[in-house]
Amino acid sequence: MLAELGAPVVRTPARSICNDIVYNGNVRMTGIRSIEALAPPVYLDYAATTPLHPRVLEEMLPHLTREHGNPSSPHAFGRRARSAVDLARDRVDRLLHGDISEVCFTSGGTEADNLALFGVARSVTQRRRIVVSAIEHHAVLNAASRLGEMGFDVVQIPATRSGSIDLNSAMTLINEDTALVSVMFANNETGVLLPIKAIARMAHEAGALMHTDAVQAGGLMRLDPHDLGVDLLSISAHKFYGPKGAGALWVRRGLKIKPVLYGGAQERERRAGTENVAAIAGFGRAADVALTERNHWVLQVDSARQAFQQELAHLEGVQYHGIEEQRLPSIINFSVSGVAAELLTMRLDGLGLAISTGAACASGSLEPSHVLLAMGMDEAEVRSSVRVSFGRGSTQESSRAAAQLLGAVVTDMRLAASAPNPYCRTARS
Ligand SMILES: Cc1ncc(COP(=O)(O)O)c(C=O)c1O
């Protein structure tokens, strides 16, 4: 992104960021220079959200300015808004290799997940079990726990140490009483890809429906709900250079689910409310751009991530999580021994580097990551874990510089932790 915007590419030899950390006895002088001092800030939190693609903005602008019609109005203004929504539906549908009637626009991934879970649970009469994985996003986990409060029997498929889910447990948990199984396509904290086809087969053998939250994979992976064998699939525009506040639930043709919102007959009565035309138009364009550019993005994030990891190899005490599994090329998660991740991300933020301690909606909360805990890590390891995620603006150079900066700050934090505290000494003497 930085290079694209004409910003100077960060070309920083390792020493220029961290060579003047000096530790002599009690005195610690840190000469860590921010990335900002060398170039604009570096954003490595694409799993939280992505910047708008210029072509997406171009598509949205008319609907934020001169085109203000309501798609339900029969006059020319309304008809133009309707065609914008129809075009977007066609584009999202092509991204999902589906049928145009199957895409239901929502306000984002969270609403799509809620519509899937509540929509199915409120449509079934006999079956009472809802099966989710222990490493779902909170949009699924919290919706499921609300269903639990409403009397459903909600059970979780445990995670494996490597960040996938335990298929043997899944087999025993998915039974004849199961209404819905919801397992995510790719985990948002570790990037691990989950065995959706196998789980969908188990769900269907038991007569249950299958939902997958594919929010993190939207712009990078081929998503074909028919091929995956799922009945419902969620995506969100802002994870692949579209606007925030636009998402979709793909619903297999013929499947009827109850709405969550009541009102007008929009979205074939599955989602009431006047459509957010500008965001939907942008979402459609983002889908279109993703179809043509995603192979290139995959190569780019792959090389940026590799550059980061090569540079990080110089730092001791780094342990990657979920690295053995098939994964998204864009996300890595690792712990840095002896370092508090919250503090590390705060210090890096102050120096112009944005990474996170986990899911954007959970980072900032003091709760340790439920995903890493479910993978069997102890709390200390979880609290020293960070997520770094790459996107179309990531270059090898900026990623290398980011890893150097991270290494320098970690070294500094470790030195600080091991240095005798002069105040303690004064107090004792
Ligand atoms: C896997 C996953 N599901 C759902 C969501 C929620 O999507 P949205 O932010 O569009 O509500 C996110 C967002 O981070 C996500 O990563």
The ligand as an SDF file (V2000), in Angstrom:
LIG
                    3D

 16 16  0  0  0  0  0  0  0  0999 V2000
  -13.5660  -15.2280   11.1590 C   0  0  0  0  0  0  0  0  0  0  0  0
  -14.3600  -13.9810   11.3640 C   0  0  0  0  0  0  0  0  0  0  0  0
  -15.6930  -14.0580   11.4260 N   0  0  0  0  0  0  0  0  0  0  0  0
  -16.4650  -12.9850   11.5860 C   0  0  0  0  0  0  0  0  0  0  0  0
  -15.9100  -11.7350   11.7020 C   0  0  0  0  0  0  0  0  0  0  0  0
  -16.7950  -10.5480   11.8660 C   0  0  0  0  0  0  0  0  0  0  0  0
  -16.9140   -9.8350   10.6510 O   0  0  0  0  0  0  0  0  0  0  0  0
  -17.3540   -8.3100   10.6380 P   0  0  0  0  0  0  0  0  0  0  0  0
  -16.2140   -7.5300   11.1760 O   0  0  0  0  0  0  0  0  0  0  0  0
  -17.6210   -8.0080    9.1840 O   0  0  0  0  0  0  0  0  0  0  0  0
  -18.5930   -8.1930   11.4590 O   0  0  0  0  0  0  0  0  0  0  0  0
  -14.5290  -11.5890   11.6630 C   0  0  0  0  0  0  0  0  0  0  0  0
  -13.8920  -10.2790   11.8270 C   0  0  0  0  0  0  0  0  0  0  0  0
  -12.7730  -10.1520   12.2380 O   0  0  0  0  0  0  0  0  0  0  0  0
  -13.7280  -12.7470   11.4660 C   0  0  0  0  0  0  0  0  0  0  0  0
  -12.3970  -12.6910   11.4150 O   0  0  0  0  0  0  0  0  0  0  0  0
  1  2  1  0
  2  3  1  0
  2 15  2  0
  3  4  2  0
  4  5  1  0
  5  6  1  0
  5 12  2  0
  6  7  1  0
  7  8  1  0
  8  9  2  0
  8 10  1  0
  8 11  1  0
 12 13  1  0
 12 15  1  0
 13 14  2  0
 15 16  1  0
M  END
$$$$
